Structures are given as structure tokens and as C-alpha cells.
């Protein structure tokens, strides 16, 4: 027995024009957001003071900077270990049956 993946639901009664229009609208929104972010970053000189203060704070504390940089990796490993334990437990329970 093979398990297939169900296709996502499609609004067939609305037709292809609606789907293309929805696709174009989503892309226009994405482009507008990308341009807005780029413009903000290019003209964000007013953030130089606060960002510089934060950078100085972390540069004065290398241990804290290293911990902050490594934290996403540590959390990812913790989540992976939890999933591995859950999978091992399921396999053990399936082997008992």
C-alpha cells in the first residue's frame, strides 16, 4: 500500500483567470514589500546611532556575542534531538505490537 500526497485544493469553479489574477496580485505585493524594505535600508541613516550603540555593547562582551550567534544552532539541535527521541519511541512502540 502506498501513501500519496493529496494535491492542494483548487478553486476550479472560479476559472484560470482568477488564479492568474491572484498570482499576479501576490507577486505585486511581494515586489512592493521588497522595494519598500530596500528603500528603508538605503535611507535608514537615522538608525546609525542606536545600531552603533548595540554593536558597541556586543563588541565589548565577546562571550555574549558568541552565545547570541550560536543560540539558533543550539535551539535547532535541541529540536532535532526531541524529534529523534519521539521517532525512536514510536519505533519501539511499533516493534512491541
Secondary structure, DSSP 8 states (H G I E B T S, - for coil): -----------GGG-HHHHHHHHHHHHHHHHHHHHHHHHHHHT-GGGHHHHHHHHHHHHT-HHHHHHHHHHHHHHHHHHHHHHHHHHHHHHHHHHH-
